[in-house]
Amino acid sequence: MKIAAEHKPFAQVNEEFREAIKHHKVIDIEDARGQKYLAIGAKHGVTVNIYGTPGNDMAAFLSGAKVEVFGNAQDQVGNTMDGGEIIIHGRVGDAAGYAMRDGVIFAKNECGYRCGIHMKEYRAKKPVIVIGGGAGSFLGEYMAGGTIVLLGIGCDIENGAMGYCCGTGIHGGRMYIRGAAPPHKLSRECCVCECDADDMQAIAKYVKRYCEYFGADFDEIMKAPFKKIVAASSRPYNNIYCSNKA
């Protein structure tokens, strides 16, 4: 089933999409031009291919569907998604994976600010974001769970592929950073660890999938070392918001 987005307003495109998923499992949205909310809430068993540039909140509340973007994506991709897979053959904007609870996001190139903000996990639900390029500032802000893998392809990874204030308010989850994780780019709420065998096994699994989607060289990516960033405390703002007086 094909939907021509072109110059249509976002409400019309989304109405056509809601009607299409009643009868079809594979939907192509062609010539997207910034329409927001595309593929919102799509459920397991549905595949959505988007050609062009979808607008904000693409695949928000995703619930098991596969969404593939053949181009760049704007802000808040996968907002509060609860399962499924998003594959972006380009860059992704700010706040990708905002409050996501499950599922996987792969972006071939870089991401904007606040990627992975307030990600969370619960039991078997463990969300993952894999970013091929660099990341803007506040990567993993208020992160409460899940995994972020930052590959930094095409970046100066010796000086850190992330922006400033990485891990601000982090109190759960983990970030795997290819290359260096310079202290001046990290918040006081996180700490840097060496990756153990289990970490490297997890990294290799996600990198293999990244390479399958985007045609990258697995061995070349894995030549560089990875650092693990985790929370220094489960209550990072305890000293700010709680009194220590008896």
Buried (B, 14 or more C-beta within 10 A) or exposed (E): BEBEBEEBEBEEBBEBBEEBBEEEEEBBBBBBBEBBBBBBBBBEEBBBBBBBBBBBBBBBBBBBBBBBBBBBBBBBBBBBBBBBBBBBBBBBBBBBBBBBBBBBBBBBBBBBBBBBBBBBBEEEBBBBBBBBBBBBBBBBBBBBBBBBBBBBBEBEBEEBBBBBBBBBBBBBBBBBBBBBBBEEBBBEBBBBEEBEEEBBEBBBEBBBBBBEBBEBEEEEBBEBEBBBBBBBBEEBEEEEEEEEEE
